[in-house]
Amino acid sequence: MIRIRQLSTITGDFPQALDRLLNHIEETDLGIEERVREIIAAVRARGDEALLEYTGKFDRFTPASVEMLEVPASRLHQAAEEVSTTQRAALEVSAERIWRYHERQRLESWSYTEADGTRLGQQVTALDRVGLYVPGGKAAYPSSVLMNAIPAKVAGVRELVMVVPTPDGRVNELVFAAAHIAGINRVFCVGGAQAVAALAYGTQTVPRVDKIVGPGNVYVATAKRLVFGQVDIDMVAGPSEIAVICDGATDPAWVAMDLFSQAEHDEHAQAILISPREDFLRAVLAQIESLLPGMERADIIRASLEGRGALILVRDLDEAVDIVNRIAPEHLELSVEDPDRLAARVRHAGAIFLGRYTAEALGDYCAGPNHVLPTSGTARFSSPLGVYDFQKRTSLIYCSEKGASDLGATASVLARGEGLAAHACSAEFRMKGGGK
């Protein structure tokens, strides 16, 4: 029997119970940050030598030189040719859909001219080089290759450098095939905090990048956090999350499996079902009990549901939306008759899946929108990864003679008010009637 929390908004202690459910702090080794700092410092100081040392230590894979860690483009092409026809087709369909969606996000430069001839605008340019971290070994995600690389390509990033660990020298052919299809420029078989450090600071062989994106374990996440500022990063992601609002008319087996789809990621993932129908919550719980024994990752799913999952009974669907806005989930399924009405009231969610037939899993792989989403409540202020994350905006200012004079008068007053005389003089020298 599975022991999953069952909460109700009718009870007086519901707000406190919800806070306890959401205020999860993943326990980690207090020494992780110290060890990651040591790895970063070693890679900065010794470059390729340290990279080889840590790759041998953590991945049990030590080639003679870092150059041998780089995967030739021909090897990526070979993987794309040798995966099954079905797998190749799935990768290509997914890539095409991701590209088509993200094309609509591309920002363009703009400007306007004022009556006195002053021209103001914004110039949009792409980052030069981006590093993509892809998990390896037991957790290999070709979908993450596509989701991280394609928006960067759409943005116009010149060079994509991918790092992927290969424990004991084992590679994942689907990951290599995805790298070829996505147009990755360079691939290195290296992972962990040492790979993040190499991308952030560069070594004799691995080029320094401007931004690092992609998921990883706690060492990778810690390393990304520590190198932020030296380079940009996408986010420090927490465990995967899903919240489902259901009116009780969806097949309970479908909903149970949707909860499983996130719970199977790891023991700290969170899956929450919210419904105004108590009989439906009971039906879903029965399906969880029935379906769980047949799942390949049953132990992980059970640990996730018992540790962080919940079935929440609400008064109505509007109250369910209020709770979702408190949760700010990574993924939100609106499995109801009129999902658009509820979606209009959702302020905080990474991605919203509308209707009974829209499984969250479709968004993970091939719907088109990005599956790199804010977690741990950060959807309150963060957005999905997109083309805009790989573009920079530069302000443009051109002053005509008249514009310089008019604006100079305003700037002079403000600068002298701040006690910055040189600022004021710089503006005044260009004013009509001004001078040295």
Number of C-alpha atoms within 10 A of each C-alpha: 8 13 13 18 16 14 17 20 18 10 9 9 11 14 13 10 16 18 12 11 17 16 12 13 9 9 6 9 9 8 9 14 17 12 14 23 19 14 22 25 15 19 27 19 13 12 22 21 15 20 28 20 18 23 25 16 11 16 20 13 20 19 13 8 13 21 13 12 22 17 16 14 16 10 14 23 16 15 20 23 13 13 15 12 11 9 14 19 12 14 22 18 16 19 24 17 15 22 21 16 15 22 16 10 14 16 17 11 13 12 12 10 12 11 8 13 15 17 16 15 16 16 14 18 17 20 19 15 19 29 30 24 27 25 25 23 16 9 12 19 17 21 20 25 27 30 27 28 29 27 27 27 22 22 24 18 20 13 18 22 21 28 27 24 26 23 19 14 13 13 16 18 18 23 24 25 25 26 26 24 21 24 16 23 14 20 23 22 23 31 28 27 27 30 28 29 28 27 26 30 20 18 21 13 15 24 17 19 23 18 23 25 24 26 22 22 14 19 18 23 20 19 27 28 16 17 19 15 11 12 19 19 20 21 22 19 18 20 16 23 29 27 28 27 24 26 19 21 12 16 14 20 17 15 26 24 18 20 25 26 19 24 29 24 18 17 20 23 24 31 28 25 24 28 25 22 17 15 12 19 23 14 17 22 20 16 18 22 14 13 15 18 12 8 13 10 15 16 14 19 27 25 20 23 27 17 18 23 28 21 23 23 22 20 13 13 18 14 16 24 22 13 20 21 18 17 23 25 30 28 24 25 26 26 24 21 16 13 18 13 12 17 17 9 12 17 15 23 29 27 23 21 20 20 17 19 11 15 19 23 14 13 17 16 23 22 18 20 21 25 26 23 23 28 25 21 21 20 22 18 11 15 18 20 23 26 25 18 19 25 20 14 15 10 12 13 10 13 17 13 14 16 19 21 20 17 16 22 17 13 19 21 12 14 16 14 11 11 10 12 13 12 15 21 19 15 21 23 15 20 20 15 8 13 10 7
